[in-house]
Amino acid sequence: MKKYLELVFVCVVSVAATVIILQNKPAVIDGGHPRSGCSTEDIANMYVDYIEKWKSDIKIAFNKAESEILADVPTPDIVGPDPDPDKCICGGSGWIKQGDGHKTKCPYHGKGMGDVIGEHGLIIHKY
């Protein structure tokens, strides 16, 4: 019987403590941190100068990397579909032979593929 009374006492104290803690919960004003007294906007504004500096540093780093790495403009050696049959990988046949040996229809010269070409010559996939 004594164990049950101790258990009931612990449960009652736990529930009472939880209710007291939840009632004294600090109010959150304007989405800010409840203990800081600052609004979310104030916190965000504290970092505006840092963010602008970071953006500037990133832009400088990218420009430097491009000038060092891409000093020579690469020329692509990949031949792909082209509206001109003489430049197209299919050679005007309408079929592109893939590396594993299977063939796919050329989007420019394959039979029935004219409906996937947009008015500007772009390949448009219709799902």
N, C-alpha and C positions, 0 to 999 in steps of 0.2 A: 504494500500500500504506500509506503514511504517513497518508493521509486516512482510510482505513478504521480504522486504529488510533486516530486522534483521535476518530472518531465512536463507536467502541466505548468508549473511555475516558469520553467525555461521557455516554453512556448509562448506564454502570455507576455513575458518580458521581451522576447524577440519581436513579437507582433507590435507591441507598444513602441519599442525603439524604432522599428521600421516606419510606423505611422508618424512619429515625431520627426524623423529625418526627412520624410517626404513632404511634410507640411512646411518645413523650414527651407525648402529648396529655393535657391536664389533665382530671381527673375532674369530672363534673358531679354535684353532690350535691343531692338533693331538688329537682331541676328548676331550680336557680338558675343564675346566670351563672357559667361556669367560672372566670373570673379574679377575680370579686368576692368569692367566699366567702359570699355571701348566698343564702338560699333564696328561691324565688319568693314564698313567703308573707311573708317579711320585707320584700321589695321592695313587695309590694302593701300591706302594713300601713303603710308610710311615707306612702302617699297617702290613707289613710282620712280624715284631717281635711280635706284639700283637697277630696275628693269630697263630703263632707257640706256643706262651705261652698258648693261649686258647685251642689249640689242646692238649697240654700236660696236662693241668688242667682237661680237659674233660676225657682224657684217665685214669688219676688217679682216678677221681670220679667214672667212670664206673667200674674199677677194684675193688675199695673199695665196691661199691654197690653189685657187684657180690659175693665178698667174704663174705659180711654180710648177704645178702638175700639168695643166693644160696649155702650156706655152705653145705647143704645136697642136693645131686643130686636127683631131683624129679623122681619118677618112674611113667610113665603114666599108668592110670587105664582104659584108653579108648581102647576098642577092636575094631578093624576095619578090612578092607579087608587085607588078607594075602595070599601069594601064597600057603602056607601049609593049606590044607583043615581042619586039626585038630585045627589050631590056628585061622582060619578065622571066622569072625562073622556069615557068612552064614552056617558054619558047613559043607561045601561041597555041600550044596543043590543048590547053584547058585542064591539064592534069599536072600536079606537082608531085614528084617522087620524093618521099621522105627518107631519112637516113636509115630507117629499118626496112626499107623496101616497099612499104605500102604507099598507095597513091591517094591524094586528096584533090578535090576539085579546086581549080584556081578561082579565086573570087572575082577576077576580072575577065577571064576567058573561058571558064567552065560553063558548060551548057546549063541554062536555068539559073545562073548566078547573078544575072543582071539586076534582080530585085534587091540584092543586098548592097549594091553600090549606090551611094547617095548622089545627089545632084552635083556635088562638088568633088566627086571622085573618091570620097571616103568610104571605107567599108563599114556598113551599118549592120550590126547584129540585131535581129528582131526576135525577141523572146516571147 
